[in-house]
Amino acid sequence: MADGQWYPPDWPDRIRAHAEGTLVPVTPKRAATVLLLKDTPGGPVVHMLRRRASMAFAGGAYAYPGGGVDPRDDDRRIGWAGPTRAWWAKRLGVDEAGAQAIVCAAVRETYEEAGVLLAGPAADAVVGDTTGDDWEADRAALVARDLSFAQFLDRRGLVLRSDLLGAWTRWITPEFESRRYDTWFFVAALPPGQRTRNASTEADRTVWIRPAEAAAGYDDGELLMMPPTIATLRQLLPYGTAAETLAAAPARDMTPVLAAARLEDGEIVLSWPGHGEFTKRIPTDLASGGA
């Protein structure tokens, strides 16, 4: 492997079936993930987690905190601050209920997997230290889905700070993948007084790392990543602070990136529009037995 690009071993077979019209695409589930940033003397660093090697999907790959939308994430009772749901609906390309669910999922998953909470007691405040047994009990209840995020915020007297998020990009899992997600990527700065921790059962390591360092690790084949992860890391490189990154978010194009596969000259050609570095050419004779 020349770099750290990860893709499932069953992709060649599934790509060929898709190209031949014998595979019915799975409907993607909505998801959200957050590039959590903090400033250091050497520039901004991003929080990443390494998925456990035992995970069926992307085992050993580096990613950001995130996950699927909970059916209760569109609960209208949720405490809300920042841009309106209508504003977010336009920005994310969905209806208002869907916008709330996606933003809510981004904030909830960041808390569940990193222990960082983008919420506060008022529209101009954010919680401080979220460690302690009482916070952990609530976090565990959220993970177990015994507690909805709306119930959690109400119990704590908090409102979700949607203004602390910046919508960055959107990727949809290829049509030939068996597990598909329509994922919105957000950027956010680590709130003062809070700190990250590895709260995810799916990760065996977490790091704060400079985007350039992580990208170099990928290029050297030392850090495994899926295309959306390395693509977003490279997009962070021009910015010198977390604030600069957030300021750039409103101008970002949210047109979904969706991989395409075609048969060409005895090979399967896999490509992501606008991201030529990820193009792969797989001989069709390999597709009969996996990668």
Buried (B, 14 or more C-beta within 10 A) or exposed (E): EEBBBBBBEEBBBBBBBBBEEEBEEEEBBBBBBBBBBBBEEEBBBBBBBBBBEEEEBBBBBBBBBBBBBBEBBBBEEBBBBBBEBEEBBBBBBBEBBBBBBBBBBBBBBBBBBBBBBBBBEEEEBBBEEBEEEEBEEBBEBBBEEEBBBBBBBBEBEBBBBBEBBBBBBBBBBBBBBBEBBBBBBBBBBBBEEBEBEBBBEBBBEBBBBBBBBBBEBBBEEEBBBBBBBBBBBBBBEEBEBBEBBBEBBEEBEBEBBBBBBEBEEEBBBBBBEEBEEBEBEBEBEBBEEEE
